[in-house]
Amino acid sequence: MAEIPEATLDVVRAGMKTVKAPTSFDMVYKDECMLSFETPFSAGGLYVSLTTWQGYGEGEVAAYAQRTGETLFLHEKWVKVDKPKEEQPEVTKLAIGMEGGFAGTAQFDIVKDDALAVVRPGAETLRLPLSKDLPTLVLNACEGVVKSDGASFKEEVTAWEDTDAVTESKYAANLEQLPDAPKISPDSSTWVCPVSGAKENLWLNLSTGYIGGGRKFWDGTGGSGSALDHFNDTGKKYPLAVKLGTITPHGADVYSYADDEDRSCSDPKLAEHLAHFGIDIMKQEKTTKTTAELSVELNKFHDYSKILEDTKELQRMYGAGFQGLHNLGNSCYISSVLQVLADTPELKARYVTHGDSIRSSVKGNPAEDLLAQLSKALTVLNTGAHSKEGEDENPAYQARSRMFKSLVGRGHSEFSTSHQQDAYEYLDHVLSLLTKAERQGRARLSDGSEADTVDGFTYSLVERLECGASHKVRYTTATGNILKLGVPVSQEVKERQAKRPRLDPSAEEPVPVVTFEQLMGRFEEQGTVLDWWSPATKAKTHAYTSQRFKTFPKTLCMMLGRYYVSETWEPKKLEVEVKMPEEIDLSAYRTTAELKHGEEALPEAEQPKEAAPKEAAVEPNEEILAQLVSMGFDLNGCMRACIATKNAGADAAMEWVLAHMEDPDFTLPPEASAPADTAAAAPAQSFDPEAIATLCSFGFGDKVVKKALKATGGNTERAADWLFSHPDDNGEEDEPAAAAAGAAPAAASGAALDDGPGAYSLVAMISHIGKNTGSGHYVAHVKKGGAWYLFNDDKVARSEEPPFSHAYMYFYRRTDSL
């Protein structure tokens, strides 16, 4: 290796004043450019600052050096060398990149070429070997970056599973086994279903020794169901059965028919229980497919294929507008949301067309700048800079949203994990964070609009309240960003589907079909409020409620309530087809907040204290709240449930959640912690002095801090969110008459809400595959140039049969803004 000239070393020494080696506690961004998706695998490599340890691609490093005055970087240039591909093992579970699942990408080696780069404005970049000729400080800094635990570029697991974890049956430990049970022959040819004569899909009851046929699968195949009939005929006393042919020394396919389990389970005493029938588990070999394996085969041609269209040879797409995002491990919900946002006109204008000004105006760490990271993500999705045909396995053409994921998930109990999450909740969270970021960084937005991004999604609803006794009416308005629509399916159908085992739905029972008109009928249908105090009659009576649109946003997002919690508190998916049209007109569902002809206004008078004595304030019980939130329900909705039921217990709160989860304000923070049926005027509230002092330390005045605490039920963290999202609020109480008088509802930015005709065209969908939103897999379908395209993580293809009846979230664009 040639020595480095002294003149060159002088240039290095001149730039080493700020150089430092990272410690094990420092964040080193050595895998991806802070402002683009360039990586060490890119043609120009990646330049990592020896001062801040921030990485920049070839197109960004000169501007960074000019802006900061830094000159010394570790230049990484990596090349991937594939290893010989291994034969795909048999698929035994619904998984990708996991043992027993579909194969991930091939393994590979990485050849690394690291060097010191000296980047100077107006001069040629110098690339020097990492030799002992370099100053010790510089060499140590380079070696520190090389050895640091930056984001690894080994292939990350791209996994999703559609099965719940198999847990132990509560009946296994003390399972009753009849003393006169028969001995089971090891000769499988003697095993037969006594009802059908079948010799396959046979189940051995672990209590009685009865061998019966398995259940019928939902494609019409399967067994006679005699094993289940035996359980019912014997008084439901013997619930556990094992599938013959699946027994191995490692376990077997065990099922519990018990009404309170009715699922696949494990039996830790299986060897002992089998020995009762003369079966030595250590000598058994697998001869038939497990229910999980059968599920794989069946699902290849059912709901999964309808959404993924995997029974067709779809045309792969590359280039601008067709950039996929590599799965980071359960990150498909993020990819799906970003693909939809990337094709939203207002976001494209702000973060792509004018994205340079956002990314170049970053102060501090770009990885902690939401505006910059969103611009980075949406820009690559629109330009397709890392999408090229024939380069699917090349890391240089694999865009990963790791910085965006890390930033958005920071501090969030769910989104900061690697678990699957709800795309609806994620979109809501992103819009909330983005609103705060845009208000704080308004000067950096150069698209010419003063509106917040969320304003384009914000609709206004008119809520009508009619006194059941006097029939006097009050109109109020409320806003939202994602319209949740309950699917009008009877409770009977829900219960039947919830109780029907996953592999044994009745082949004769058709899947319910719901029309769009039925869906909207559920949206506007009249509800009844019992035990309601009327300011008109000054007495308890009942009231009628209904809602309609007041304004129509440019982008209307609808989330369908396909998922619910069963009576056993298990998350379930409702099997239903909802016929969502590509073109809709919601004009018939619009109204105003003004009194109609013949209506009389309901007085604003408050309930006198003697009619409804003031009760103690209710704070959500933390234990009940934790139980509800752990099942995936919205935090604000769970708080409302605790307050509404006065912390009566988890069961009561759950019933409230299930009855009100479709309410437009379900996800909004509780306005106060007083009991819901109390209309008495609240006396001046007192708040925790420490909470007031903490919030005032952020620079807010005492008056507006107290207003924030009042609006959030005294919760300090939510009050802080309220303050940052209302930077212009002076603390004055809002005038309640404004909405009732028909004043235009305000957008998040403070301006009047955008409004237009009710005609909409479907432009995007997010679909979910799996039994509940916290597991499974998400994909997006986006309409571009009149054609539909499927975005399945890093794979993009032209869609031939978009799943209009099977999606979870639908995005409609107002036709006057297309």
C-alpha positions in Angstrom: 0.0 0.0 0.0 1.5 3.3 -1.1 2.2 6.0 1.5 -0.1 8.9 1.7 1.6 12.1 0.6 2.4 14.7 3.4 0.4 17.4 1.5 -2.6 15.2 1.6 -2.2 14.5 5.3 -2.1 18.2 5.9 -5.5 18.4 4.3 -6.7 15.6 6.6 -5.2 17.3 9.7 -6.9 20.6 8.9 -10.3 18.9 9.1 -9.8 16.7 12.2 -10.6 19.3 14.8 -14.2 18.0 15.3 -13.5 14.4 14.6 -14.4 11.9 17.3 -14.8 8.1 17.6 -18.3 6.9 18.5 -18.9 4.9 21.7 -21.2 1.9 22.1 -23.9 4.4 23.3 -23.8 6.6 20.2 -26.2 6.4 17.2 -24.2 5.8 14.0 -26.2 6.1 10.8 -24.0 4.0 8.6 -26.6 2.1 6.7 -28.7 4.7 4.9 -28.5 8.4 3.9 -30.3 10.7 6.3 -32.1 12.5 3.4 -32.4 9.9 0.7 -32.4 6.1 0.4 -28.8 5.9 -0.8 -26.8 3.1 1.0 -23.3 1.7 1.0 -24.6 -0.6 -1.8 -25.4 2.4 -4.0 -23.1 3.2 -6.9 -21.6 6.2 -5.1 -21.6 4.5 -1.7 -22.4 6.2 1.6 -20.4 9.0 3.4 -20.5 8.9 7.2 -19.5 12.0 9.0 -16.7 11.5 11.5 -18.2 14.3 13.6 -21.9 13.6 13.8 -21.8 10.0 12.4 -24.6 10.9 10.1 -24.6 9.1 6.7 -25.1 10.9 3.4 -25.3 9.7 -0.2 -23.2 10.9 -3.1 -25.9 13.4 -4.0 -26.2 14.9 -0.5 -22.7 14.8 1.0 -21.4 18.0 -0.7 -24.3 20.1 0.5 -23.8 18.7 4.0 -20.1 19.5 3.9 -20.8 23.0 2.6 -23.4 23.6 5.3 -21.4 22.3 8.3 -17.8 22.9 7.3 -17.0 19.2 7.9 -14.6 17.5 5.5 -13.8 14.1 6.9 -16.0 11.1 6.2 -15.9 7.3 6.3 -16.7 6.3 2.7 -18.5 2.9 2.6 -18.8 1.0 -0.7 -20.3 -2.4 -0.3 -21.1 -5.2 -2.8 -23.5 -8.1 -2.2 -22.3 -11.5 -3.4 -25.1 -14.1 -3.4 -24.6 -17.6 -1.9 -25.9 -20.6 -3.7 -29.7 -20.8 -3.2 -31.0 -23.6 -1.0 -34.0 -25.7 -2.0 -37.3 -24.4 -0.6 -38.4 -26.7 2.3 -42.0 -27.8 2.5 -44.3 -25.0 3.7 -46.1 -25.9 7.0 -47.3 -22.6 8.3 -48.6 -19.2 7.1 -45.3 -17.3 7.4 -42.7 -15.6 5.3 -39.0 -15.8 6.0 -39.6 -17.9 9.1 -39.0 -21.6 9.8 -41.8 -23.6 8.2 -42.9 -20.7 6.1 -42.3 -19.5 2.6 -38.7 -18.7 1.9 -37.3 -15.3 2.2 -34.5 -13.9 0.0 -31.3 -15.8 -0.6 -28.5 -15.5 1.9 -25.5 -13.5 0.7 -22.0 -12.3 1.6 -21.1 -8.6 1.7 -17.7 -7.4 0.4 -16.9 -4.1 2.0 -14.5 -1.4 0.7 -14.2 1.3 3.4 -11.9 4.3 3.1 -11.4 7.9 4.4 -13.0 10.5 2.2 -12.1 14.2 2.2 -14.9 16.2 0.8 -14.2 19.9 0.1 -16.5 22.3 -1.7 -15.1 23.1 -5.2 -12.4 20.5 -4.9 -12.1 16.9 -6.0 -13.1 14.4 -3.2 -10.0 12.5 -1.9 -10.4 8.8 -1.1 -7.7 7.5 1.2 -7.0 3.9 2.5 -7.5 3.3 6.2 -3.8 2.9 6.9 -1.5 3.7 9.8 -0.3 6.8 7.8 -3.6 8.5 8.9 -3.6 10.5 12.2 -4.5 8.2 15.1 -7.6 10.2 16.0 -8.9 9.9 12.4 -8.1 6.2 12.1 -9.8 5.5 15.5 -12.9 7.4 14.4 -13.1 5.4 11.1 -12.6 2.1 12.9 -15.2 3.1 15.5 -17.8 3.7 12.8 -16.9 0.4 11.0 -17.3 -1.6 14.3 -20.4 0.2 15.5 -23.8 -1.4 15.8 -25.4 0.6 13.1 -28.6 -0.6 11.4 -27.6 -4.0 10.0 -27.9 -4.8 6.3 -28.4 -8.5 6.8 -31.7 -9.5 5.4 -34.3 -8.7 8.0 -37.1 -11.2 8.6 -40.1 -10.4 6.5 -42.6 -12.3 8.5 -46.3 -12.5 9.1 -48.4 -15.2 10.6 -52.1 -15.8 10.5 -52.4 -18.1 13.5 -52.6 -17.2 17.2 -49.9 -18.7 19.4 -50.9 -22.2 20.4 -51.4 -22.1 24.2 -51.9 -24.8 26.8 -55.5 -26.1 27.3 -56.7 -25.5 30.8 -58.2 -29.0 30.7 -54.9 -30.8 30.0 -53.4 -30.8 33.5 -56.3 -32.7 35.1 -57.8 -34.4 32.1 -60.1 -37.3 33.0 -59.3 -40.6 31.2 -61.7 -43.5 31.4 -60.2 -46.6 32.9 -61.8 -49.0 30.4 -60.6 -47.0 27.3 -59.5 -49.2 24.4 -55.9 -49.8 23.3 -55.2 -48.2 20.0 -53.4 -50.3 17.3 -50.2 -48.9 15.9 -51.4 -50.1 12.5 -52.9 -46.9 10.9 -54.8 -49.1 8.4 -57.1 -50.1 11.3 -58.1 -46.5 12.1 -61.4 -45.7 10.6 -64.3 -43.2 11.2 -67.3 -45.2 12.4 -69.7 -42.8 10.6 -68.2 -42.3 7.2 -65.7 -45.1 7.0 -63.0 -42.6 6.1 -59.4 -43.4 7.1 -58.0 -39.8 6.9 -58.5 -36.8 9.1 -59.2 -38.9 12.2 -59.1 -37.6 15.8 -58.6 -39.6 19.0 -60.5 -38.4 22.0 -57.9 -38.3 24.8 -60.4 -39.2 27.5 -62.5 -42.0 25.9 -60.3 -43.4 23.2 -63.0 -42.8 20.6 -61.7 -42.3 17.0 -63.9 -40.0 14.9 -63.8 -38.0 11.8 -62.6 -34.4 11.8 -64.7 -31.4 11.0 -65.7 -30.2 7.6 -63.4 -27.5 6.1 -64.9 -24.4 4.7 -64.1 -25.4 1.2 -66.4 -28.5 1.6 -63.6 -31.0 2.2 -62.7 -32.6 5.5 -64.3 -35.2 7.7 -67.6 -36.3 9.0 -67.5 -34.3 12.2 -68.1 -37.4 14.3 -65.3 -36.6 16.7 -67.1 -33.3 17.6 -70.5 -35.2 17.8 -68.9 -37.6 20.3 -67.9 -34.7 22.5 -71.4 -33.3 22.4 -73.0 -36.8 22.9 -71.0 -37.4 26.0 -72.2 -34.3 27.8 -69.2 -32.1 26.7 -67.2 -33.7 29.5 -64.2 -34.9 27.4 -62.9 -31.9 25.3 -59.4 -32.8 24.1 -58.6 -34.8 20.9 -55.4 -35.4 19.1 -55.1 -35.8 15.3 -53.8 -39.3 14.4 -50.9 -39.2 12.0 -49.6 -35.9 13.4 -48.0 -37.5 16.6 -44.2 -37.2 16.8 -41.8 -37.1 19.7 -42.0 -33.3 19.5 -45.8 -33.1 19.9 -49.0 -33.4 17.9 -52.0 -31.5 16.6 -54.3 -31.2 19.7 -57.7 -29.5 19.7 -60.1 -28.5 22.5 -63.8 -28.8 21.7 -64.7 -27.0 25.0 -67.1 -24.1 24.5 -64.7 -21.7 26.3 -61.7 -22.7 24.2 -62.8 -24.3 20.8 -59.3 -23.9 19.4 -56.0 -25.6 18.7 -54.0 -26.0 21.9 -51.1 -27.8 23.5 -51.1 -30.6 26.0 -48.0 -30.7 28.2 -49.0 -34.2 29.3 -49.6 -35.6 25.8 -47.1 -38.4 26.2 -48.8 -39.5 29.4 -52.2 -39.3 27.9 -51.3 -41.3 24.8 -49.6 -43.9 26.9 -53.1 -44.6 28.5 -54.1 -46.0 25.1 -50.8 -47.9 24.6 -49.3 -45.3 22.3 -45.6 -44.6 22.7 -45.0 -41.0 21.6 -41.3 -41.6 21.1 -42.0 -44.2 18.4 -44.5 -42.1 16.4 -43.9 -40.6 13.0 -45.9 -37.9 11.2 -48.0 -39.4 8.4 -50.7 -36.7 7.8 -51.0 -32.9 7.6 -51.6 -30.8 10.6 -54.5 -28.2 10.7 -51.9 -25.5 10.2 -50.6 -27.1 7.0 -54.2 -27.6 5.7 -54.8 -24.0 6.5 -51.9 -23.0 4.3 -53.4 -25.0 1.4 -56.9 -23.7 1.9 -55.9 -20.1 2.3 -53.8 -20.1 -0.8 -57.1 -20.1 -2.7 -59.4 -18.1 -0.4 -59.3 -14.7 1.1 -55.6 -14.3 0.6 -55.7 -14.9 -3.1 -58.6 -12.5 -3.5 -56.6 -9.7 -2.0 -53.1 -10.6 -3.2 -54.4 -11.9 -6.5 -51.7 -14.6 -6.3 -53.6 -16.9 -8.5 -52.8 -14.6 -11.4 -49.6 -13.7 -13.2 -49.5 -10.0 -12.4 -47.4 -7.7 -14.4 -44.6 -6.3 -12.2 -44.1 -2.6 -12.3 -40.9 -0.5 -11.8 -39.8 3.1 -12.0 -41.5 6.4 -11.0 -44.6 5.8 -8.9 -44.0 2.1 -8.5 -41.4 2.1 -5.8 -41.9 -0.6 -3.1 -40.7 -0.6 0.4 -38.7 -3.5 1.8 -40.3 -5.2 4.8 -38.5 -4.5 8.1 -40.3 -7.3 9.9 -44.1 -6.6 10.4 -43.8 -3.2 8.8 -46.3 -3.8 6.1 -48.8 -1.5 7.8 -46.3 1.4 7.5 -45.6 0.7 3.8 -49.3 0.5 3.0 -50.1 3.9 4.7 -47.1 5.5 3.0 -48.1 4.3 -0.4 -51.5 5.9 0.0 -50.1 9.2 1.3 -47.5 9.3 -1.5 -50.3 9.5 -4.1 -52.3 12.2 -2.3 -52.0 15.4 -4.3 -51.5 17.8 -1.4 -48.7 15.7 0.1 -47.0 15.3 -3.2 -47.0 19.0 -3.7 -45.7 19.8 -0.3 -43.2 17.0 0.4 -42.1 15.9 -3.1 -42.4 18.9 -5.5 -41.2 21.2 -2.8 -39.3 18.6 -0.8 -35.8 20.0 -1.4 -36.5 23.1 0.7 -37.7 20.9 3.5 -34.7 18.5 3.5 -32.2 21.3 3.0 -33.5 23.3 5.9 -33.0 20.7 8.6 -31.4 21.9 11.7 -30.0 19.2 14.0 -30.4 15.5 13.4 -32.4 14.7 10.3 -33.4 11.4 11.7 -35.4 13.3 14.3 -37.1 15.6 11.8 -40.5 14.3 10.8 -40.9 16.8 7.9 -37.6 15.7 6.4 -38.2 12.0 6.9 -41.7 12.2 5.4 -40.3 14.1 2.4 -37.6 11.5 2.0 -40.1 8.6 2.0 -42.7 10.2 -0.3 -40.0 11.4 -2.7 -38.5 8.0 -3.3 -42.0 6.5 -3.7 -42.9 9.0 -6.4 -39.5 9.1 -8.2 -38.9 5.3 -8.1 -35.2 6.1 -7.7 -34.6 2.6 -6.1 -36.9 0.6 -8.4 -35.4 -1.0 -11.4 -36.4 -4.2 -13.3 -34.0 -7.0 -12.7 -32.5 -5.6 -9.6 -35.0 -7.0 -7.0 -32.2 -8.7 -5.1 -29.8 -5.8 -5.3 -29.6 -3.9 -1.9 -29.0 -0.7 -3.8 -32.6 -1.0 -5.1 -34.3 -1.8 -1.8 -35.8 1.2 -0.1 -36.3 0.7 3.7 -38.4 3.1 5.8 -36.4 2.4 9.0 -35.8 6.1 9.9 -39.5 7.0 9.4 -40.6 4.0 11.4 -38.2 4.7 14.3 -39.2 8.4 14.4 -43.0 8.0 14.2 -42.9 5.1 16.7 -40.7 6.9 19.3 -42.3 7.0 22.7 -45.4 5.1 21.5 -46.1 1.9 23.4 -47.2 0.0 20.2 -45.6 1.6 17.2 -42.1 1.5 18.7 -42.2 -2.3 18.7 -41.6 -4.8 15.9 -45.1 -6.2 16.3 -47.8 -5.9 13.7 -50.1 -2.9 14.2 -53.4 -1.5 13.0 -53.0 0.6 9.8 -56.0 2.8 10.8 -54.5 3.7 14.1 -51.1 4.3 12.5 -52.5 6.7 9.9 -54.3 8.6 12.7 -51.1 8.8 14.7 -49.1 10.0 11.7 -51.6 12.7 10.9 -51.5 13.8 14.5 -47.7 14.0 14.7 -47.6 15.7 11.3 -49.9 18.4 12.4 -47.7 19.4 15.3 -44.5 19.2 13.1 -46.1 21.4 10.3 -47.2 24.1 12.8 -43.7 24.2 14.4 -42.0 24.2 11.0 -44.4 26.3 8.9 -41.6 28.5 7.6 -40.0 25.4 5.9 -43.1 24.6 3.9 -42.9 26.3 0.5 -45.9 24.8 -1.3 -47.9 28.0 -0.9 -50.6 26.5 1.3 -51.3 27.6 4.8 -53.4 24.5 5.5 -52.2 21.6 7.5 -52.0 18.3 5.7 -54.6 16.8 8.0 -57.1 19.5 6.8 -57.4 17.6 3.5 -58.7 14.6 5.4 -60.9 16.5 7.9 -64.7 16.3 7.5 -67.4 17.9 9.7 -70.4 16.1 11.0 -73.7 17.6 12.2 -75.0 15.8 15.2 -78.8 16.2 15.8 -80.2 15.7 19.3 -84.0 15.6 19.7 -85.8 15.5 23.0 -88.1 12.5 23.1 -90.7 14.4 25.2 -90.8 17.9 23.7 -89.3 17.0 20.3 -87.2 20.2 20.5 -83.9 19.9 18.7 -80.3 20.9 19.1 -77.6 20.8 16.4 -73.9 20.6 17.1 -70.9 19.9 14.9 -67.9 17.6 15.3 -64.9 16.9 13.1 -62.9 13.8 12.2 -60.2 12.6 9.9 -61.1 8.9 9.4 -64.7 7.9 9.1 -65.4 4.7 11.0 -68.3 2.8 9.5 -70.0 -0.1 11.3 -70.9 -3.0 9.1 -74.6 -3.8 9.6 -74.4 -7.5 10.3 -76.7 -9.1 12.9 -75.3 -10.1 16.3 -76.5 -13.6 15.5 -74.2 -13.8 12.5 -71.3 -12.4 14.6 -71.8 -15.0 17.3 -72.1 -17.8 14.8 -68.9 -16.9 13.0 -67.1 -16.3 16.3 -68.0 -19.8 17.6 -67.3 -21.5 14.3 -63.8 -22.9 14.5 -61.3 -21.4 12.0 -61.1 -24.6 9.9 -64.7 -25.6 10.2 -67.2 -23.0 9.0 -70.3 -24.6 7.5 -69.9 -25.0 3.8 -73.6 -24.3 3.4 -73.6 -20.9 5.1 -73.0 -18.1 2.6 -70.8 -15.0 3.5 -73.1 -12.0 4.2 -73.1 -9.3 1.6 -73.6 -5.7 2.6 -74.3 -2.9 0.1 -72.9 0.6 0.3 -76.4 1.9 0.8 -76.8 -0.4 3.9 -73.5 0.8 5.2 -74.5 4.5 5.0 -77.9 3.7 6.4 -76.1 2.4 9.5 -74.1 5.6 9.5 -77.1 7.9 9.6 -79.6 5.7 11.5 -81.3 7.2 14.5 -80.0 6.2 18.0 -81.8 6.4 21.3 -80.4 7.8 24.5 -82.2 6.5 27.6 -82.4 8.2 31.0 -81.6 11.6 29.5 -82.3 14.8 31.3 -84.2 17.3 29.1 -83.5 21.0 29.5 -86.9 21.5 27.8 -89.1 19.5 30.2 -86.7 19.8 33.2 -87.0 16.0 33.7 -85.5 12.7 32.8 -86.7 11.3 29.5 -85.1 9.9 26.4 -83.5 11.5 23.3 -82.9 10.6 19.7 -79.6 11.2 18.0 -78.5 11.1 14.4 -75.7 12.4 12.2 -74.9 13.6 8.8 -72.1 15.4 6.9 -71.8 19.1 7.0 -68.6 19.3 4.9 -66.9 17.0 2.5 -63.0 16.8 2.5 -60.9 16.4 -0.5 -59.8 13.0 0.7 -62.4 11.0 2.6 -60.9 8.0 4.4 -63.4 5.3 5.4 -62.5 2.5 7.8 -64.9 -0.5 7.9 -65.5 -2.2 11.2 -64.7 -5.7 10.0 -63.0 -6.5 13.3 -64.6 -6.9 16.7 -64.1 -8.5 20.1 -66.1 -11.7 20.8 -67.9 -12.5 24.0 -64.7 -14.3 25.1 -62.7 -11.1 24.5 -60.9 -12.6 21.5 -60.3 -10.4 18.5 -62.3 -11.7 15.5 -62.7 -10.8 11.9 -66.2 -10.5 10.5 -66.5 -12.6 7.3 -68.5 -10.3 5.1 -68.4 -8.7 1.6 -69.0 -5.0 1.5 -69.8 -3.8 -2.0 -67.9 -0.5 -2.1 -68.5 1.3 -5.4 -65.7 3.1 -7.3 -67.9 6.1 -7.7 -70.1 7.4 -4.9 -72.3 10.5 -4.2 -72.8 11.4 -0.6 -74.9 14.5 -1.3 -77.9 12.9 0.2 -76.1 12.5 3.5 -75.4 16.2 3.9 -77.2 18.7 6.1 -76.6 21.9 8.0 -76.4 22.8 11.7 -79.4 25.1 11.4 -82.9 24.5 12.6 -85.2 23.1 9.9 -88.7 24.2 9.1 -91.0 23.4 12.0 -88.2 22.6 14.4 -87.9 24.3 17.7 -84.6 24.8 19.4 -83.8 22.8 22.5 -82.8 25.2 25.3 -79.2 25.4 26.5 -80.4 25.5 30.1 -78.3 23.3 32.3 -79.7 20.7 34.7 -80.2 22.1 38.2 -78.1 20.6 40.9 -81.2 19.4 42.8 -82.3 17.4 39.7 -78.9 15.8 39.3 -76.6 16.2 42.3 -73.0 16.7 41.3 -71.0 13.4 41.6 -67.4 13.0 42.2 -65.1 13.3 39.2 -64.3 10.0 37.6 -60.8 9.2 36.6 -60.2 6.1 34.4 -59.1 3.1 36.4 -55.6 2.2 35.3 -56.1 -1.6 35.6 -59.3 -1.6 33.5 -57.8 0.8 31.0 -54.8 -1.4 30.6 -57.0 -4.5 29.9 -58.9 -2.6 27.2 -55.9 -1.1 25.5 -54.1 -4.4 25.5 -56.8 -5.7 23.2 -56.1 -3.1 20.6 -58.8 -0.5 21.3 -58.1 3.2 21.1 -56.8 4.8 24.3 -59.2 7.7 24.2 -62.2 5.3 23.6 -61.1 3.2 26.5 -60.9 6.2 28.7 -64.4 7.2 27.7 -65.6 3.7 28.5 -64.1 3.8 32.0 -65.6 7.2 32.7 -69.0 6.3 31.2 -69.3 3.2 33.3 -67.7 4.8 36.4 -65.0 2.2 36.5 -67.7 -0.5 37.2 -65.3 -3.2 35.8 -63.7 -4.5 32.7 -66.8 -6.3 31.5 -69.0 -3.2 31.8 -66.3 -1.1 30.1 -66.0 -3.7 27.3 -69.7 -3.6 26.7 -69.6 0.1 26.4 -66.7 0.0 24.0 -68.5 -2.5 21.7 -71.6 -0.4 21.8 -69.9 2.9 21.1 -66.8 2.0 19.0 -68.5 3.3 15.9 -69.3 6.7 17.4 -67.6 9.6 15.6 -66.0 10.9 18.8 -64.9 7.5 20.1 -61.2 8.3 19.5 -61.4 11.9 20.6 -60.1 12.7 24.1 -62.8 12.8 26.8 -63.8 16.5 27.2 -64.1 16.1 31.0 -64.1 13.4 33.6 -67.6 14.2 35.0 -70.2 11.4 34.7 -71.7 11.3 31.2 -75.3 11.8 32.4 -74.6 14.9 34.4 -75.5 18.1 32.7 -75.0 20.4 35.7 -72.8 23.3 35.3 -69.3 22.3 36.5 -67.8 24.5 39.1 -64.4 26.0 38.6 -62.0 23.1 38.3 -58.9 22.7 40.3 -55.8 21.0 38.8 -52.6 19.5 40.1 -50.3 22.5 40.8 -47.3 20.3 39.7 -49.0 19.6 36.4 -49.6 23.3 35.9 -46.0 24.2 36.7 -44.7 21.5 34.4 -46.8 22.7 31.4 -46.0 26.3 32.1 -42.3 25.5 32.0 -42.8 24.8 28.3 -43.5 28.5 27.8 -47.3 28.3 27.9 -49.4 30.8 30.1 -51.3 29.7 33.1 -54.7 30.4 31.5 -54.2 28.3 28.4 -52.6 25.5 30.5 -55.7 25.3 32.7 -57.8 25.2 29.5 -55.7 22.3 28.2 -56.0 20.4 31.4 -59.8 20.9 31.4 -60.1 19.7 27.9 -58.1 16.5 28.6 -59.6 15.6 31.9 -56.5 16.7 33.9 -54.1 14.3 32.1 -50.7 16.1 31.9 -49.4 14.2 28.8 -52.5 14.7 26.8 -52.7 18.3 27.9 -49.2 18.8 26.5 -50.3 17.3 23.2 -53.3 19.7 23.2 -51.1 22.7 23.9 -48.7 21.9 21.0 -51.6 21.3 18.7 -53.3 24.6 19.7 -50.3 27.0 19.5 -52.5 30.1 18.9 -55.0 29.5 21.6 -55.1 32.3 24.2 -56.9 30.3 26.9 -60.3 32.0 26.4 -63.2 29.5 26.6 -64.8 28.8 23.3 -68.2 30.3 22.5 -70.6 27.3 22.4 -73.2 29.1 20.4 -71.0 29.3 17.3 -71.5 25.8 16.1 -75.2 25.8 16.9 -75.6 29.0 14.9 -74.1 27.3 11.8 -70.7 28.9 11.9 -68.2 27.2 9.6 -66.3 24.5 11.4 -62.6 25.2 11.7 -59.8 23.1 10.3 -56.8 22.0 12.3 -54.9 25.0 10.9 -57.6 27.4 12.1 -59.0 28.1 8.7 -62.5 27.1 7.6 -62.7 23.5 6.5 -62.4 22.8 2.8 -65.7 21.8 1.3 -67.1 20.7 -2.0 -69.7 18.5 -3.7 -70.3 15.1 -2.3 -69.2 13.2 -5.5 -66.2 11.0 -4.8 -64.0 8.5 -6.8 -62.2 5.6 -5.1 -58.4 6.1 -5.4 -56.8 3.8 -2.9 -57.5 0.9 -0.5 -55.6 -0.8 2.3 -56.5 -4.4 2.8 -55.7 -6.7 5.7 -55.1 -10.4 5.6 -55.6 -12.2 9.0 -57.9 -12.7 11.9 -57.3 -9.3 13.6 -55.6 -6.0 12.9 -52.7 -6.8 15.3 -51.5 -9.7 13.2 -51.5 -10.8 9.6 -50.4 -8.7 6.6 -51.4 -5.4 5.0 -51.2 -4.4 1.3 -52.3 -1.3 -0.6 -54.1 -0.9 -3.9 -53.6 2.5 -5.5 -55.3 3.9 -8.7 -52.9 5.6 -11.1 -53.8 6.8 -14.5 -57.1 4.9 -14.5 -55.5 1.6 -13.6 -55.1 -0.2 -10.3 -51.8 -1.3 -8.8 -51.0 -3.6 -6.0 -48.3 -2.5 -3.5 -47.2 -5.6 -1.4 -44.2 -4.3 0.5 -41.3 -4.2 -2.0 -43.3 -5.9 -4.8 -45.5 -3.7 -7.1 -47.7 -5.1 -9.8 -50.6 -4.1 -12.0 -53.8 -5.3 -10.4 -56.4 -7.2 -12.4 -59.1 -7.7 -9.8 -58.8 -5.1 -7.0 -60.5 -6.3 -3.8 -63.2 -3.7 -3.7 -65.4 -5.9 -1.4 -62.6 -7.0 1.0 -60.6 -4.0 1.9 -60.2 -2.5 5.4 -59.7 1.2 4.6 -61.0 3.0 1.5 -59.7 6.3 0.3 -62.1 8.4 -1.8 -61.1 11.6 -3.6 -63.6 14.4 -4.2 -64.1 14.5 -8.0 -63.7 18.3 -8.2 -60.2 17.9 -6.8 -58.9 15.0 -9.0 
